[in-house]
Amino acid sequence: MPSPPRPADEMKTVRIQENILARRERQLLNWLCARMPAWVTPDRLTALGVFGAMLTFGGYAASNLSEQWLWLAIAGYVIQWFGDSMDGSLARWRKIERPSYGYFIDHSCDGLTTALIVW
């Protein structure tokens, strides 16, 4: 007889990251997580990532006026990467994951930021 389904809190997700930079990125993220001040929270990092995507969008849009605005887009993309990469990493590092809420918020923000950057 099959076992009953486990609650979401007990389920572990296996993360598969196999691109050529994944191992070094993971080392960098772990190094940063170990040094992150207590006032930095996963939610703040998510907000930072969304802000970075807005900067990227603004830089791309303004680049129609002058190509110098592309520097803003590049800076925004770095900020977006940092916030998006660190939010879940920090939550896992500090063991404060919220499987349902965190997953929903993270993926909703990922969709929004991807749309902003692509537009």
C-alpha positions as CSV (number, residue, x, y, z in Angstrom):
1,M,0.0,0.0,0.0
2,P,1.5,3.4,-1.0
3,S,2.4,5.8,1.8
4,P,0.3,8.8,2.3
5,P,1.5,12.1,0.8
6,R,3.9,14.1,2.9
7,P,3.2,17.7,3.9
8,A,5.1,20.3,1.9
9,D,7.3,21.1,4.9
10,E,8.7,17.5,4.9
11,M,9.4,17.4,1.1
12,K,12.9,18.1,0.0
13,T,13.5,19.6,-3.5
14,V,16.5,18.4,-5.3
15,R,18.2,21.4,-7.1
16,I,19.9,20.5,-10.4
17,Q,22.3,23.2,-11.6
18,E,24.7,22.0,-14.3
19,N,25.7,25.0,-16.3
20,I,29.4,25.8,-16.6
21,L,29.3,28.5,-14.0
22,A,27.1,26.7,-11.5
23,R,29.8,25.3,-9.2
24,R,31.7,28.6,-8.9
25,E,28.4,30.6,-8.5
26,R,27.3,28.2,-5.7
27,Q,30.7,28.7,-3.9
28,L,30.4,32.5,-4.2
29,L,26.8,32.5,-3.0
30,N,27.7,30.3,0.0
31,W,30.6,32.7,0.8
32,L,28.3,35.7,0.6
33,C,25.6,33.9,2.7
34,A,28.1,33.3,5.5
35,R,28.9,37.0,5.6
36,M,25.5,38.5,5.1
37,P,24.4,40.8,8.0
38,A,21.3,39.7,10.0
39,W,19.3,42.7,8.8
40,V,19.5,41.3,5.2
41,T,16.5,39.0,4.7
42,P,15.4,36.9,1.8
43,D,12.3,39.1,1.3
44,R,14.6,42.2,1.1
45,L,16.8,40.4,-1.5
46,T,13.7,39.5,-3.5
47,A,12.7,43.2,-3.5
48,L,16.2,44.1,-4.5
49,G,16.0,41.7,-7.4
50,V,12.7,43.3,-8.6
51,F,14.3,46.8,-8.2
52,G,17.2,45.6,-10.3
53,A,14.9,44.4,-13.0
54,M,13.1,47.8,-13.0
55,L,16.5,49.5,-13.5
56,T,17.3,47.1,-16.3
57,F,13.9,47.9,-18.0
58,G,14.4,51.6,-17.5
59,G,18.0,51.5,-18.9
60,Y,16.9,49.6,-22.0
61,A,13.9,51.9,-22.5
62,A,16.0,55.1,-22.1
63,S,18.7,53.7,-24.4
64,N,16.5,54.9,-27.2
65,L,17.5,58.4,-26.1
66,S,21.2,57.7,-25.6
67,E,23.3,54.5,-25.6
68,Q,24.8,55.7,-22.3
69,W,21.6,54.4,-20.5
70,L,22.8,50.9,-21.3
71,W,25.1,51.2,-18.3
72,L,22.0,51.5,-16.1
73,A,20.6,48.4,-17.7
74,I,23.9,46.5,-17.0
75,A,24.0,47.7,-13.4
76,G,20.3,46.7,-13.0
77,Y,21.0,43.3,-14.4
78,V,23.8,42.7,-11.8
79,I,21.5,43.9,-9.0
80,Q,18.8,41.7,-10.2
81,W,21.1,38.7,-10.4
82,F,22.4,39.3,-6.9
83,G,18.9,39.7,-5.3
84,D,17.4,36.8,-7.2
85,S,20.3,34.4,-6.6
86,M,20.8,35.4,-3.0
87,D,17.1,35.3,-1.7
88,G,16.7,31.6,-1.8
89,S,20.3,30.8,-1.1
90,L,20.1,32.9,2.1
91,A,16.9,31.3,3.2
92,R,18.3,27.8,2.7
93,W,21.6,28.9,4.4
94,R,19.7,30.2,7.5
95,K,17.2,27.3,7.3
96,I,14.3,29.7,7.2
97,E,12.7,28.4,4.0
98,R,9.0,28.9,3.6
99,P,8.2,26.1,1.1
100,S,4.8,27.3,-0.1
101,Y,4.9,31.1,0.4
102,G,8.5,31.5,-0.5
103,Y,8.2,29.4,-3.6
104,F,5.1,31.3,-4.8
105,I,6.6,34.7,-4.1
106,D,10.0,33.8,-5.7
107,H,8.5,32.4,-8.9
108,S,6.0,35.2,-9.2
109,C,8.8,37.8,-8.9
110,D,10.9,35.7,-11.3
111,G,8.2,35.9,-13.9
112,L,7.8,39.7,-13.4
113,T,11.5,40.4,-13.6
114,T,11.9,38.2,-16.7
115,A,9.1,40.1,-18.3
116,L,10.5,43.5,-17.4
117,I,14.0,42.5,-18.7
118,V,12.6,41.1,-22.0
119,W,10.3,44.0,-22.6
